[in-house]
C-alpha cells in the first residue's frame, strides 16, 4: 500500500484471526406503510458475514434483498417503514437500537455501499477528483484524523481500483468516463473511509461481460488484501458462483435456503432454487425451464409457504403453515425427508 493511503488509513480491525463476525443480523422484520396498505418487505431475515468472506443475496426483484442491505446502514425511512430486529451487530458494535446520528458515524467508515447505477450515484456537475476528495475528507473527519495530501490519496485510490491515467481522470466528470470506470470510481469512494464491511447492490448490472469480470476480480482482490467482508446482491447466479463463499436465497421477504455456494449450486434443496437453476443454460442443454406462475403479491401473501402456489412439489401443509429454516432450508418437503431418515 502506498504512503499517502497509509497516512490516511487507520489500523485495520480484523487483521488478527478473530472469529467475531463483521455482521450478525438476527430476525430482521421490515414493513413499509403505503396508501394501499402495509407491505411486509422483509420477514425474519438472519445473516452472518465473517471478515474476509463474500456472501451473496439472490432472489427475484422485490424479494427484499436491497431492503436488507439498506437496513445494515440504517437507510430505511423511519416515517415510512417499521423496522424491528432481535439483534444487529456490525463490526463489533451493537446497532440494534441505533439512532440516525449514530448510523451517520458508521456510514462510509465502518460500512460502505457500492450502488447499482454509478451514473446516479455520482454527482454529474462535480469532477471525479472533487467527489473523491470529499469522501476522503469525510472519512478522515469521522476517524478523527487529518489527511495531509488529499490529491495524493485520491490519485492512489483510483490507481488501487485499476483506473489508468488516474491523474487525468480526477479532472474529468462522470459523463466522460465509461460505465466500468464510473463503477470503479464508486468503489474507490466507498474505500475512502477505510470500511471493514462493503455492501454491493447489483454492482455489475449495467456492464458488459468483460467489464463485469474485471469488476468482480477487483472486488475479490479487495476483500483479500483489505480483509473486509463483502455482502453482494445479484440476480446473476454465475456472478455469485464466481465471487461468493456463501449465499442466501430470498423469496417473498424470507431466506428460503442458505449455505456454501458449492452446496447450494451443486445440490439445491429448495424447489425455488431448483427452479432458478433449471432456468439457466448449461453445457448439456440449452432448453430452459421457466418457473411457473408469478411472484406473490406482497400486499396479500398466500398463507403457509409463499412459494407453494408455484411449486410442483407442494403438499397440503405447505398451504397451511410457514416452514421454519431448518438446516439451511425453509421447506416442508425437506422437513419430511429428514423425519423419514430419522
SVG drawing of the C-alpha trace seen along z (x, -y; Angstrom):
<svg xmlns="http://www.w3.org/2000/svg" viewBox="-55 -21 60 64">
<polyline fill="none" stroke="black" stroke-width="0.4" points="0.0,0.0 1.4,-3.5 2.4,-6.1 -0.4,-8.6 -3.1,-5.9 -1.1,-4.6 -1.2,-8.1 -5.0,-8.3 -5.9,-4.9 -6.5,-3.7 -5.2,-0.4 -7.4,2.4 -9.5,4.0 -9.6,7.5 -6.0,8.3 -5.9,10.7 -7.6,14.0 -10.6,13.3 -13.8,15.3 -16.1,12.4 -18.4,11.8 -18.4,8.4 -22.2,8.7 -24.6,10.6 -28.2,10.0 -31.0,11.8 -34.7,11.8 -35.0,8.6 -38.6,7.5 -39.3,4.6 -42.9,3.4 -43.5,0.4 -46.5,-1.8 -48.2,-2.8 -51.5,-4.2 -52.5,-0.8 -51.7,0.8 -48.7,2.4 -46.1,4.2 -44.1,6.8 -40.9,6.4 -38.6,8.5 -39.8,11.2 -37.4,12.7 -34.1,12.5 -30.9,13.5 -27.4,13.2 -23.7,13.6 -20.7,12.2 -17.2,13.0 -14.0,11.0 -12.5,11.8 -15.7,13.5 -18.0,12.8 -21.7,13.6 -24.3,13.3 -28.0,12.5 -30.0,14.0 -33.7,13.7 -36.3,12.1 -36.9,8.4 -39.0,7.3 -38.0,10.2 -36.3,7.9 -32.6,8.0 -32.0,4.3 -34.1,3.5 -32.0,6.0 -28.8,4.2 -30.2,0.7 -31.1,1.9 -27.4,2.6 -26.6,-1.1 -29.7,-2.5 -31.0,-3.9 -34.7,-2.9 -37.0,-5.9 -38.3,-5.9 -41.6,-7.7 -42.5,-5.1 -41.1,-1.8 -41.4,0.1 -38.1,1.9 -37.6,4.5 -34.7,6.8 -33.7,9.1 -30.0,8.3 -27.8,6.4 -24.0,6.3 -21.8,4.5 -18.0,4.7 -18.4,5.5 -20.8,2.6 -24.4,3.3 -26.5,1.3 -29.9,2.8 -31.2,-0.5 -29.1,-2.9 -30.4,-6.4 -29.7,-8.3 -26.8,-10.3 -25.1,-7.0 -25.7,-5.5 -24.1,-8.6 -20.8,-7.8 -20.7,-4.2 -21.6,-5.0 -18.7,-5.3 -16.2,-4.3 -17.3,-1.0 -19.8,-0.2 -19.8,-1.5 -22.1,-0.7 -21.5,-0.3 -24.7,-1.2 -26.2,0.4 -26.0,-2.6 -22.8,-4.6 -24.2,-7.4 -26.9,-8.2 -24.5,-7.6 -22.1,-10.2 -22.9,-14.0 -22.9,-14.9 -21.8,-18.5 -18.7,-17.8 -15.4,-16.4 -14.3,-12.9 -11.5,-14.4 -13.7,-16.7 -16.2,-14.0 -13.4,-11.6 -11.7,-14.2 -15.0,-14.9 -15.3,-11.2 -11.7,-11.2 -12.3,-14.3 -15.5,-13.0 -13.9,-9.6 -10.9,-11.3 -13.2,-13.6 -15.2,-10.6 -11.9,-8.8 -10.6,-12.0 -7.6,-12.1 -6.1,-14.6 -5.2,-13.9 -2.0,-15.8 -2.4,-15.4 -5.9,-14.7 -4.8,-14.8 -2.3,-12.1 -4.7,-9.9 -7.4,-10.4 -4.8,-9.5 -3.7,-6.4 -7.3,-5.3 -8.0,-5.5 -4.9,-3.5 -5.9,-1.0 -9.1,-0.2 -7.3,0.2 -8.0,-3.1 -5.3,-4.0 -4.2,-7.6 -5.6,-8.4 -4.3,-12.0 -6.4,-13.0 -9.5,-11.1 -9.5,-13.2 -10.2,-16.3 -12.9,-14.7 -16.7,-14.5 -18.8,-11.3 -20.2,-11.6 -16.7,-11.5 -16.0,-8.0 -17.2,-4.6 -19.6,-2.6 -16.8,-0.4 -14.7,-3.3 -17.6,-5.0 -18.2,-1.9 -14.5,-1.8 -14.8,-5.4 -17.8,-4.5 -15.8,-1.6 -12.8,-4.0 -15.2,-6.4 -16.5,-3.5 -12.9,-2.6 -12.1,-6.2 -13.3,-5.8 -11.5,-2.5 -14.6,-0.4 -14.5,3.1 -17.7,4.1 -18.6,3.4 -22.2,3.7 -22.7,4.0 -26.2,3.8 -26.1,5.3 -22.7,3.6 -22.3,5.2 -25.8,5.0 -25.2,2.3 -21.8,3.6 -20.7,5.7 -19.4,9.2 -15.7,8.3 -16.0,5.2 -18.2,7.2 -15.4,9.8 -12.9,7.1 -15.1,5.5 -15.7,8.9 -11.9,9.7 -11.4,6.2 -13.9,6.8 -12.5,10.3 -9.0,8.9 -10.1,6.0 -11.7,8.5 -8.5,10.4 -6.0,7.6 -8.1,5.4 -9.5,8.3 -13.0,6.8 -16.3,8.5 -18.5,8.2 -22.2,8.7 -23.3,8.6 -26.7,8.6 -27.0,10.2 -29.7,11.8 -26.9,13.5 -26.1,16.9 -22.9,17.0 -21.7,13.9 -22.5,15.5 -20.7,18.7 -17.6,16.8 -17.3,14.4 -19.0,15.7 -18.1,18.1 -21.7,18.5 -25.1,17.4 -28.6,16.9 -31.6,17.3 -34.6,15.0 -38.2,15.3 -41.1,13.0 -39.0,11.4 -37.7,14.6 -34.4,16.6 -35.5,19.9 -32.1,21.6 -28.6,20.7 -25.2,22.4 -22.0,22.5 -22.1,21.7 -20.8,25.2 -23.5,26.9 -26.4,24.8 -25.5,24.8 -24.3,28.4 -27.2,29.8 -30.1,27.3 -32.8,28.5 -35.5,25.8 -37.8,26.1 -37.4,22.3 -33.6,22.6 -34.0,25.8 -36.3,23.8 -33.8,21.0 -31.0,23.4 -33.3,25.1 -33.9,21.8 -30.1,21.4 -28.4,22.7 -25.8,25.4 -23.3,27.3 -25.6,30.3 -28.8,28.4 -30.0,25.1 -33.6,25.8 -34.7,23.5 -37.5,24.3 -39.2,21.3 -40.7,21.3 -44.4,21.3 -46.8,18.7 -46.0,15.2 -44.2,13.8 -46.6,13.3 -48.5,10.0 -46.7,8.6 -49.9,6.8 -51.7,10.2 -49.2,13.0 -50.5,16.6 -50.9,18.5 -48.3,21.0 -45.2,21.2 -45.2,18.2 -43.8,20.3 -46.4,23.1 -48.7,21.7 -45.8,22.0 -44.3,25.3 -44.9,28.5 -43.9,30.5 -46.2,28.7 -48.1,30.7 -51.2,29.8 -49.2,28.5 -47.4,26.0 -50.6,24.0 -51.4,24.0 -48.1,23.3 -44.9,21.4 -41.9,23.8 -39.0,22.8 -35.5,22.5 -34.0,25.9 -30.5,27.0 -30.4,24.0 -33.6,24.9 -37.1,23.4 -39.2,26.2 -41.8,28.8 -40.5,31.3 -37.1,31.3 -38.5,31.5 -40.5,34.6 -37.3,36.2 -35.5,35.5 -38.3,37.1 -38.3,40.2 -34.5,40.6 -34.7,40.2"/>
</svg>
